[in-house]
Amino acid sequence: MIVGSGHNALVAGAMLARAGWGVLVLEEQDRPGGLVRTEELTLPGFRHDTYSTAHPLFTGGPAFAELGPELAELGLVYRQPRYWSGVSIPGEGTAVLSQSLEETIAEADRLAPGDGAALATLLADFEPYVGPVFGLMGADLATRSREIHDLFHGQDGRFSEFAHLFTRTARDLLTDTFTSPVFRGALAPWALHLGRGPDEVNSALWVLLVQVALGGAGMPTPAGGSARLAETLVQLIENHGGSVRCGQRVERILVENGQASAVRVAGGDTYRARRAVIASVNPDQLYLELLEEVPDTIRRQAGKYRYGRGCFQIHLALSEPPRFADDRLAQAGQPHLTGGLDALSRSVNEAARGLLPAEPTISFDSPSTVDPGRCPPGAAVARLQLLDVPTDPVGDAAGVIEVRGWSEDVKKAYADRVIAIAGQSVLNLPDAILDMHVISPADIARANRNTGPGDPYGGSHDLAQSYVFRPLPAQPSHQTPVPGLWMLGAATWPGHGVNGASGHIVAKALLD
């Protein structure tokens, strides 16, 4: 029995169904997939990935390694851009990041002689830790105390270089390693995609992990849209005898004789579980709403579960593909349009204080570049994503917009600012815009309860709420205190993004 149908829930359901388990997935929305969705948001014939788009963490992870061949048979095809990312900093310059390390090293040297060698040295020094770190990404950390200890200590018993890296900020790492502000600006924004700001403790590790992971996996985008992942996972479950039912909001998880045994949905119907109940929900929902009897410590910690920054997205229907002064950026999967490292620090700080950033960093992608079937011939779709915005704005850092939460007027005014900033790098904006659709954190919150007030990563990923403190300090595991009840999704390790890891972790634990 699986509550919720985000991609992690579907991964777990697919693995269990393939192993012969009876699987029933109950979803309250009108379609499965959670934040993996593709829709015609602007004009007919223009298909946009409503929330998530590329899936590099999934294709590079253990769930895809196991399910990938069967998903491919069901029609899941990934397409790669020429470069996985890049950056445009008006007045400073541009850069691209390639799956070829040699090309990226050459690009760093083009920007500042010596930065290429610095990148090569940084990655070489990190190489001994790559295997152990990525191994832990696919494991329940509560069961890996020996591996964690060994990662943080050398053979002499002293703390390792990894332990020091673990405490550093992205700003510290980037300014200490590279002299080019453009190359720093190319790497720094990736901390946001993993729920961290560039000045937060532990953010250095994630910037480095992105370079390693995406430098290998690229920026794979599903042909036909992000929703193809959810659709093929559902088909896989059904092909193996399972079922996915939408419009079924679970109101209570029932516990009998100390064991999770059934769920009750709105309307009163009860579905019994023979082996386990898996909840793709956050701890505040699970322990404050879905369960009746909860240990006091768990209930108290669930009540203090925190959410992070919000997400603001502008989906564009374009009359032609986006054009950049640096043509290479048109072939990059997700380049950033930013003022650089300092601008990123300012915008994150402004968002933390509830202000609309005056100069946000924009993650720009146009999936029709590699998947032209997303739109009519000659046209394009594009998405401008901001991950440095407040979930509940109380003011405008620029002092221009009169803020009243995420009202329609505020959304429009802020979208105008974002388009104007993007137009400094994308030469045919705004002229090529045929139509747009704007999504605010408030819209995301209404669409998916796991985002809380509009946090797309399902809860803050700062150090105090990550690793063995996720989902809760008293429950550092996917296994809950209730026998037979498991958790997965972004609120559990490894958290953020379309990766399928927590679904894989839970399924493997149940099958072992």
C-alpha positions as a printed NumPy array, in Angstrom:
array([[  0.   ,   0.   ,   0.   ],
       [  1.566,   3.294,  -1.116],
       [  0.187,   6.69 ,  -0.094],
       [  0.977,   9.273,  -2.776],
       [  2.369,   8.857,  -6.279],
       [  5.429,  11.075,  -6.556],
       [  8.212,   9.574,  -8.627],
       [  9.86 ,   7.979,  -5.563],
       [  6.595,   6.269,  -4.653],
       [  6.272,   5.006,  -8.217],
       [  9.868,   3.735,  -8.186],
       [  9.175,   1.76 ,  -5.005],
       [  5.903,   0.478,  -6.445],
       [  7.597,  -0.597,  -9.673],
       [ 10.375,  -2.462,  -7.877],
       [  7.955,  -4.237,  -5.532],
       [  5.54 ,  -5.13 ,  -8.335],
       [  8.396,  -6.596, -10.385],
       [  9.281,  -8.73 ,  -7.359],
       [  5.762, -10.157,  -7.237],
       [  4.258,  -7.984,  -4.506],
       [  0.69 ,  -6.776,  -4.776],
       [  0.943,  -2.983,  -5.139],
       [ -1.799,  -0.37 ,  -4.755],
       [ -0.863,   3.31 ,  -5.098],
       [ -3.403,   5.877,  -3.867],
       [ -3.084,   9.464,  -5.14 ],
       [ -5.285,  12.415,  -4.182],
       [ -4.594,  14.437,  -7.361],
       [ -6.107,  13.849, -10.801],
       [ -2.952,  12.195, -12.144],
       [  0.116,  10.424, -10.746],
       [  3.639,  11.818, -10.669],
       [  3.652,  14.593,  -8.073],
       [  5.938,  17.352,  -9.372],
       [  6.754,  15.324, -12.495],
       [  4.155,  16.718, -14.873],
       [  3.899,  18.006, -18.477],
       [  1.041,  20.233, -19.675],
       [ -0.009,  22.748, -22.318],
       [  0.289,  25.716, -19.985],
       [  0.413,  28.478, -22.593],
       [ -0.833,  27.897, -26.149],
       [ -2.164,  24.729, -27.814],
       [  0.708,  22.584, -29.055],
       [  3.247,  24.001, -26.575],
       [  4.034,  21.34 , -23.954],
       [  5.754,  22.562, -20.799],
       [  7.25 ,  20.653, -17.88 ],
       [  5.162,  22.236, -15.147],
       [  7.649,  21.705, -12.316],
       [ 10.685,  19.432, -12.779],
       [ 12.252,  18.988, -16.191],
       [ 15.624,  17.217, -16.653],
       [ 16.456,  14.066, -14.653],
       [ 20.259,  13.747, -14.293],
       [ 20.15 ,  12.499, -10.696],
       [ 17.688,   9.784, -11.719],
       [ 19.54 ,   8.511, -14.781],
       [ 22.779,   8.481, -12.798],
       [ 21.293,   6.647,  -9.816],
       [ 20.538,   3.071,  -8.728],
       [ 16.799,   3.178,  -9.49 ],
       [ 17.405,   3.851, -13.175],
       [ 20.165,   1.254, -13.292],
       [ 17.604,  -1.326, -12.178],
       [ 14.455,  -0.111, -13.926],
       [ 15.935,   1.682, -16.939],
       [ 15.861,  -1.178, -19.465],
       [ 12.181,  -1.93 , -18.832],
       [ 11.277,   1.772, -18.822],
       [ 13.027,   2.128, -22.182],
       [ 10.92 ,  -0.732, -23.554],
       [  7.859,   1.23 , -22.425],
       [  9.001,   4.293, -24.365],
       [ 11.067,   6.362, -21.923],
       [ 13.801,   8.018, -23.988],
       [ 16.243,  10.645, -22.73 ],
       [ 17.88 ,  13.28 , -24.911],
       [ 21.052,  15.183, -24.114],
       [ 22.057,  18.774, -24.909],
       [ 25.559,  19.637, -26.131],
       [ 26.479,  21.174, -22.751],
       [ 24.899,  20.334, -19.409],
       [ 25.031,  23.909, -18.129],
       [ 26.566,  27.316, -18.566],
       [ 26.348,  30.874, -17.327],
       [ 25.775,  34.38 , -18.615],
       [ 26.886,  37.26 , -16.382],
       [ 26.103,  40.57 , -18.108],
       [ 29.181,  42.753, -18.234],
       [ 31.449,  39.888, -17.138],
       [ 31.19 ,  37.075, -19.671],
       [ 29.833,  33.619, -20.407],
       [ 30.911,  30.019, -19.951],
       [ 29.669,  26.508, -20.69 ],
       [ 30.085,  23.258, -18.749],
       [ 30.562,  20.034, -20.688],
       [ 30.351,  16.318, -19.999],
       [ 33.903,  16.286, -21.331],
       [ 36.141,  17.188, -18.4  ],
       [ 38.858,  18.216, -20.835],
       [ 36.493,  20.744, -22.44 ],
       [ 35.433,  22.15 , -19.077],
       [ 39.063,  22.446, -17.971],
       [ 39.861,  24.282, -21.213],
       [ 36.871,  26.584, -20.643],
       [ 38.074,  27.411, -17.135],
       [ 41.54 ,  28.194, -18.503],
       [ 40.035,  30.403, -21.215],
       [ 38.411,  32.494, -18.504],
       [ 41.477,  32.639, -16.262],
       [ 44.768,  30.831, -16.935],
       [ 45.348,  28.373, -14.124],
       [ 41.674,  27.831, -13.275],
       [ 41.614,  24.709, -15.442],
       [ 44.464,  23.159, -13.496],
       [ 42.752,  24.21 , -10.257],
       [ 39.576,  22.392, -11.335],
       [ 41.523,  19.275, -12.285],
       [ 43.295,  19.274,  -8.913],
       [ 40.042,  19.822,  -7.012],
       [ 38.384,  16.866,  -8.728],
       [ 41.462,  14.651,  -8.356],
       [ 41.616,  15.379,  -4.626],
       [ 37.927,  14.481,  -4.308],
       [ 38.185,  11.287,  -6.377],
       [ 38.899,   8.943,  -3.407],
       [ 35.614,  10.004,  -1.828],
       [ 33.392,   9.739,  -4.909],
       [ 32.548,   6.049,  -4.544],
       [ 31.777,   6.134,  -0.805],
       [ 29.748,   9.365,  -1.057],
       [ 27.581,   8.239,  -3.953],
       [ 27.185,   4.867,  -2.271],
       [ 25.638,   6.636,   0.711],
       [ 23.299,   8.557,  -1.609],
       [ 21.506,   5.281,  -2.245],
       [ 21.525,   3.999,   1.332],
       [ 19.582,   4.491,   4.547],
       [ 22.106,   6.509,   6.566],
       [ 20.782,   5.11 ,   9.849],
       [ 22.253,   1.747,   8.825],
       [ 25.611,   3.063,   7.599],
       [ 27.377,   4.366,  10.719],
       [ 30.628,   2.519,   9.9  ],
       [ 30.782,   3.896,   6.352],
       [ 30.063,   7.42 ,   7.605],
       [ 32.759,   7.127,  10.274],
       [ 35.319,   5.935,   7.731],
       [ 34.444,   8.773,   5.352],
       [ 35.081,  11.385,   8.032],
       [ 38.285,   9.843,   9.391],
       [ 41.66 ,   8.908,   7.964],
       [ 43.573,   5.739,   8.745],
       [ 45.377,   7.594,  11.532],
       [ 42.068,   8.3  ,  13.26 ],
       [ 42.193,  12.035,  12.582],
       [ 39.486,  13.852,  10.671],
       [ 39.799,  13.426,   6.903],
       [ 39.97 ,  16.057,   4.176],
       [ 36.373,  15.134,   3.413],
       [ 35.353,  16.107,   6.946],
       [ 36.839,  19.555,   6.363],
       [ 35.149,  19.893,   2.962],
       [ 31.853,  18.909,   4.594],
       [ 31.927,  22.056,   6.749],
       [ 32.868,  24.548,   4.024],
       [ 30.645,  26.994,   2.181],
       [ 30.405,  27.154,  -1.59 ],
       [ 31.735,  30.715,  -1.468],
       [ 34.789,  29.578,   0.466],
       [ 35.503,  26.721,  -1.956],
       [ 34.945,  28.716,  -5.146],
       [ 36.856,  31.85 ,  -4.151],
       [ 39.712,  29.771,  -2.749],
       [ 39.965,  27.641,  -5.916],
       [ 39.157,  29.865,  -8.91 ],
       [ 40.117,  33.403,  -9.878],
       [ 37.521,  33.874, -12.635],
       [ 34.244,  35.428, -11.403],
       [ 32.533,  33.89 , -14.431],
       [ 33.603,  30.342, -13.596],
       [ 32.639,  30.878,  -9.963],
       [ 29.274,  32.105, -11.226],
       [ 28.871,  29.008, -13.391],
       [ 29.145,  26.648, -10.411],
       [ 27.691,  28.62 ,  -7.485],
       [ 23.983,  28.58 ,  -8.501],
       [ 23.897,  24.788,  -8.417],
       [ 23.839,  24.979,  -4.619],
       [ 20.298,  26.365,  -4.978],
       [ 19.167,  23.3  ,  -6.929],
       [ 20.137,  21.212,  -3.92 ],
       [ 18.413,  23.382,  -1.339],
       [ 21.497,  25.29 ,  -0.17 ],
       [ 22.652,  28.884,  -0.407],
       [ 26.269,  29.678,  -1.368],
       [ 27.12 ,  30.951,   2.116],
       [ 25.605,  28.043,   4.046],
       [ 27.798,  25.553,   5.857],
       [ 28.053,  22.307,   3.834],
       [ 27.142,  23.953,   0.503],
       [ 30.679,  23.433,  -0.876],
       [ 30.175,  19.668,  -0.908],
       [ 27.034,  19.917,  -3.017],
       [ 28.537,  22.278,  -5.585],
       [ 31.369,  19.801,  -6.027],
       [ 29.003,  16.818,  -6.169],
       [ 27.015,  18.515,  -8.932],
       [ 30.135,  18.956, -11.054],
       [ 30.99 ,  15.275, -10.574],
       [ 27.455,  13.931, -11.07 ],
       [ 26.228,  16.141, -13.906],
       [ 29.628,  16.201, -15.538],
       [ 29.008,  12.484, -15.976],
       [ 25.232,  12.246, -16.388],
       [ 24.744,  15.446, -18.392],
       [ 21.291,  17.044, -18.452],
       [ 19.018,  14.258, -19.776],
       [ 15.516,  15.372, -20.709],
       [ 12.694,  12.894, -21.427],
       [ 11.427,  12.982, -25.001],
       [  7.799,  14.067, -24.83 ],
       [  8.143,  15.742, -21.456],
       [  9.047,  15.084, -17.845],
       [  5.704,  13.327, -17.341],
       [  6.947,  10.436, -19.467],
       [  8.862,   9.199, -16.419],
       [  5.697,   9.017, -14.312],
       [  3.676,   7.523, -17.164],
       [  6.128,   4.711, -17.841],
       [  6.557,   3.932, -14.129],
       [  2.773,   3.625, -13.791],
       [  2.669,   1.383, -16.851],
       [  5.433,  -0.781, -15.392],
       [  3.497,  -1.171, -12.125],
       [  0.318,  -2.097, -13.972],
       [  2.143,  -4.521, -16.276],
       [  3.228,  -6.429, -13.176],
       [ -0.245,  -6.578, -11.669],
       [ -0.231,  -3.418,  -9.555],
       [ -2.728,  -0.565,  -9.595],
       [ -2.558,   3.242,  -9.369],
       [ -5.763,   5.04 ,  -8.383],
       [ -6.172,   8.82 ,  -8.473],
       [ -8.718,  10.975,  -6.661],
       [ -8.072,   8.983,  -3.47 ],
       [ -7.07 ,  11.213,  -0.567],
       [ -5.818,   9.19 ,   2.385],
       [ -7.111,  10.626,   5.654],
       [ -5.81 ,   8.052,   8.127],
       [ -3.217,   5.308,   8.364],
       [ -4.646,   2.605,  10.594],
       [ -2.528,   0.741,  13.137],
       [ -3.729,  -2.563,  14.567],
       [ -1.861,  -4.66 ,  17.13 ],
       [  1.083,  -2.288,  16.842],
       [  1.388,  -2.731,  13.061],
       [  0.434,  -0.426,  10.165],
       [ -2.367,  -2.423,   8.589],
       [ -4.595,  -0.257,   6.388],
       [ -5.464,   3.226,   5.152],
       [ -8.785,   5.051,   5.12 ],
       [ -9.569,   7.515,   2.342],
       [-11.952,  10.455,   2.19 ],
       [-15.43 ,   9.019,   1.867],
       [-14.719,   6.216,   4.313],
       [-13.357,   3.391,   2.142],
       [-10.615,   1.328,   3.773],
       [ -7.805,  -0.466,   1.947],
       [ -5.873,  -3.14 ,   3.816],
       [ -2.14 ,  -3.739,   3.456],
       [ -0.805,  -7.276,   3.581],
       [  2.881,  -6.452,   4.05 ],
       [  3.613,  -2.746,   4.466],
       [  2.332,   0.801,   4.146],
       [  4.625,   3.284,   2.392],
       [  3.863,   6.979,   2.87 ],
       [  5.108,   9.505,   0.333],
       [  4.352,  12.414,   2.656],
       [  6.29 ,  14.8  ,   4.866],
       [  6.666,  14.186,   8.621],
       [  4.316,  17.027,   9.56 ],
       [  1.524,  15.375,   7.565],
       [  2.352,  11.847,   8.69 ],
       [  2.661,  12.453,  12.414],
       [  0.247,  15.353,  12.903],
       [ -2.557,  14.235,  10.563],
       [ -2.406,  10.648,   9.322],
       [ -1.514,   8.788,  12.535],
       [ -3.497,   8.909,  15.776],
       [ -0.943,   7.676,  18.309],
       [  2.538,   9.148,  17.945],
       [  5.451,   9.221,  20.439],
       [  5.726,  12.644,  22.084],
       [  9.251,  13.315,  20.803],
       [  8.276,  12.477,  17.226],
       [  5.151,  14.624,  17.405],
       [  7.081,  17.575,  18.818],
       [  9.794,  17.362,  16.163],
       [  7.236,  16.939,  13.371],
       [  5.572,  20.144,  14.542],
       [  8.895,  21.947,  14.074],
       [  9.636,  20.567,  10.607],
       [ 10.853,  23.512,   8.534],
       [ 10.465,  24.469,   4.892],
       [ 13.017,  26.314,   2.793],
       [ 12.919,  28.878,   0.022],
       [ 10.222,  28.915,  -2.622],
       [ 10.255,  28.431,  -6.375],
       [  9.035,  30.93 ,  -8.991],
       [  8.688,  29.781, -12.608],
       [  7.807,  31.459, -15.883],
       [  6.863,  29.188, -18.77 ],
       [  7.21 ,  30.781, -22.195],
       [  5.8  ,  29.942, -25.598],
       [  8.305,  31.466, -28.035],
       [  7.972,  32.252, -31.734],
       [ 11.569,  31.103, -32.27 ],
       [ 14.341,  29.401, -30.277],
       [ 16.117,  31.579, -27.7  ],
       [ 19.205,  33.402, -28.977],
       [ 22.298,  34.287, -26.956],
       [ 25.304,  36.444, -27.755],
       [ 27.32 ,  33.298, -26.982],
       [ 25.721,  30.756, -29.337],
       [ 26.923,  27.885, -27.16 ],
       [ 24.418,  28.773, -24.428],
       [ 21.57 ,  27.902, -26.797],
       [ 22.937,  24.333, -26.686],
       [ 23.235,  24.205, -22.89 ],
       [ 20.73 ,  22.22 , -20.84 ],
       [ 20.251,  24.559, -17.889],
       [ 22.447,  27.659, -18.018],
       [ 22.13 ,  30.318, -15.331],
       [ 21.539,  33.995, -15.972],
       [ 23.046,  35.697, -12.954],
       [ 24.982,  38.622, -11.61 ],
       [ 27.546,  36.209, -10.184],
       [ 28.435,  34.852,  -6.764],
       [ 27.877,  38.09 ,  -4.844],
       [ 24.534,  38.707,  -6.545],
       [ 23.487,  35.168,  -5.655],
       [ 24.423,  35.741,  -2.015],
       [ 22.377,  38.943,  -1.947],
       [ 19.299,  37.35 ,  -3.487],
       [ 19.38 ,  34.377,  -1.105],
       [ 19.719,  36.742,   1.852],
       [ 16.856,  38.885,   0.573],
       [ 14.659,  35.808,   0.181],
       [ 15.521,  34.698,   3.723],
       [ 14.196,  38.052,   4.949],
       [ 10.962,  37.628,   3.006],
       [ 11.888,  40.053,   0.224],
       [ 11.513,  39.623,  -3.518],
       [ 15.144,  39.688,  -4.707],
       [ 16.095,  42.744,  -6.723],
       [ 18.405,  40.671,  -8.939],
       [ 17.49 ,  36.977,  -8.763],
       [ 19.507,  34.211, -10.369],
       [ 17.594,  32.561, -13.222],
       [ 17.893,  28.93 , -14.259],
       [ 16.994,  28.949, -17.961],
       [ 16.097,  25.905, -20.02 ],
       [ 14.51 ,  25.328, -23.401],
       [ 13.776,  21.59 , -23.713],
       [ 12.504,  22.   , -27.273],
       [ 16.152,  22.431, -28.301],
       [ 16.683,  18.678, -27.873],
       [ 13.005,  17.693, -28.106],
       [ 11.433,  19.754, -30.918],
       [  8.151,  17.85 , -30.656],
       [  7.317,  19.922, -27.574],
       [  6.059,  22.769, -29.782],
       [  5.07 ,  23.709, -33.363],
       [  7.876,  23.739, -35.973],
       [ 10.164,  26.752, -35.713],
       [  8.853,  27.721, -32.272],
       [ 10.214,  26.92 , -28.804],
       [  9.248,  26.421, -25.182],
       [ 11.351,  27.798, -22.348],
       [ 11.283,  27.902, -18.572],
       [ 12.762,  30.523, -16.283],
       [ 13.13 ,  29.102, -12.776],
       [ 14.055,  31.027,  -9.622],
       [ 15.028,  29.155,  -6.467],
       [ 16.009,  32.231,  -4.448],
       [ 12.543,  33.587,  -3.631],
       [ 10.541,  33.647,  -0.366],
       [  7.512,  31.417,   0.057],
       [  5.584,  34.282,   1.662],
       [  6.978,  37.653,   0.53 ],
       [  6.541,  40.661,   2.788],
       [  8.357,  43.241,   0.678],
       [ 10.446,  44.019,  -2.389],
       [ 14.215,  44.413,  -2.043],
       [ 14.142,  46.855,  -4.963],
       [ 11.408,  48.921,  -3.314],
       [  9.296,  48.956,  -6.482],
       [  6.606,  46.268,  -6.172],
       [  3.866,  46.697,  -3.587],
       [  3.817,  43.228,  -2.058],
       [  0.709,  41.493,  -0.72 ],
       [  1.841,  37.893,  -0.661],
       [  1.866,  36.13 ,  -4.035],
       [ -1.158,  37.928,  -5.464],
       [ -1.742,  37.912,  -9.218],
       [ -0.53 ,  41.521,  -9.399],
       [  2.683,  40.634,  -7.557],
       [  3.239,  37.594,  -9.793],
       [  2.857,  39.709, -12.932],
       [  5.068,  42.534, -11.691],
       [  7.802,  40.154, -10.601],
       [  7.582,  38.197, -13.856],
       [  8.152,  41.477, -15.715],
       [ 11.32 ,  42.038, -13.667],
       [ 12.579,  38.528, -14.337],
       [ 11.931,  38.798, -18.086],
       [ 13.787,  42.123, -18.181],
       [ 16.793,  40.584, -16.405],
       [ 16.73 ,  37.533, -18.679],
       [ 16.6  ,  39.846, -21.694],
       [ 20.104,  41.057, -20.857],
       [ 21.355,  37.587, -21.84 ],
       [ 18.643,  36.163, -24.118],
       [ 18.697,  38.517, -27.089],
       [ 15.164,  37.838, -28.385],
       [ 13.379,  38.354, -25.074],
       [ 10.779,  39.722, -24.724],
       [ 10.123,  40.09 , -28.485],
       [  9.788,  36.338, -29.156],
       [  7.255,  35.733, -26.367],
       [  3.879,  34.559, -27.673],
       [  2.411,  33.689, -24.288],
       [  3.517,  32.96 , -20.733],
       [  2.332,  31.099, -17.662],
       [  3.616,  32.119, -14.224],
       [  3.802,  29.776, -11.219],
       [  4.486,  31.181,  -7.743],
       [  5.343,  29.355,  -4.51 ],
       [  1.7  ,  29.806,  -3.483],
       [  0.599,  27.992,  -6.652],
       [  3.03 ,  25.154,  -5.939],
       [  1.737,  24.898,  -2.367],
       [ -1.835,  24.548,  -3.617],
       [ -0.802,  21.933,  -6.162],
       [  1.168,  19.651,  -3.829],
       [  0.923,  19.433,  -0.04 ],
       [  4.434,  18.004,   0.224],
       [  5.809,  21.416,  -0.714],
       [  4.376,  23.033,   2.421],
       [  4.222,  26.782,   1.686],
       [  5.8  ,  26.285,  -1.759],
       [  9.22 ,  24.709,  -1.155],
       [  9.808,  22.388,  -4.158],
       [ 12.338,  20.351,  -2.176],
       [  9.887,  19.208,   0.482],
       [ 11.52 ,  20.882,   3.468],
       [ 14.648,  22.835,   4.325],
       [ 17.906,  21.075,   3.477],
       [ 20.139,  23.036,   5.82 ],
       [ 22.563,  21.015,   7.911],
       [ 20.211,  20.811,  10.903],
       [ 17.553,  19.075,   8.791],
       [ 19.591,  16.879,   6.478],
       [ 21.598,  13.651,   6.517],
       [ 20.897,  11.744,   9.779],
       [ 18.545,  14.524,  10.899],
       [ 16.201,  13.826,   7.983],
       [ 13.285,  13.491,   8.164],
       [ 13.553,  13.999,  11.946],
       [ 16.374,  13.704,  14.495],
       [ 14.35 ,  11.053,  16.328],
       [ 13.71 ,   9.197,  13.057],
       [ 16.925,   9.281,  10.988],
       [ 15.603,   6.589,   8.69 ],
       [ 12.979,   5.727,   6.1  ],
       [ 11.555,   3.238,   8.609],
       [  9.15 ,   4.908,  11.024],
       [  8.598,   4.024,  14.708],
       [  5.429,   2.211,  13.611],
       [  6.231,  -1.341,  12.47 ],
       [  5.276,  -1.892,   8.856],
       [  5.166,   1.846,   8.049],
       [  7.824,   3.429,   5.833],
       [  8.471,   6.936,   4.505],
       [  9.963,   8.089,   1.223],
       [ 10.101,  11.246,  -0.882],
       [ 11.948,  14.551,  -0.659],
       [ 11.464,  14.759,   3.115],
       [ 13.68 ,  11.69 ,   3.499],
       [ 17.326,  11.115,   2.597],
       [ 18.762,  11.953,   0.08 ],
       [ 16.011,  14.531,  -0.401],
       [ 15.724,  17.018,  -3.241],
       [ 15.22 ,  16.516,  -6.944],
       [ 14.081,  13.775,  -9.288],
       [ 16.444,  11.002,  -8.22 ],
       [ 14.315,   7.969,  -7.298],
       [ 16.767,   7.168,  -4.509],
       [ 14.429,   7.029,  -1.517],
       [ 12.005,   4.856,  -3.472],
       [ 14.859,   2.504,  -4.297],
       [ 16.093,   2.486,  -0.676],
       [ 12.677,   1.565,   0.742],
       [ 11.95 ,  -1.092,  -1.874],
       [ 15.343,  -2.743,  -1.346],
       [ 14.837,  -2.744,   2.431],
       [ 11.461,  -4.457,   2.059],
       [ 12.771,  -7.01 ,  -0.426],
       [ 15.958,  -7.922,   1.478]])
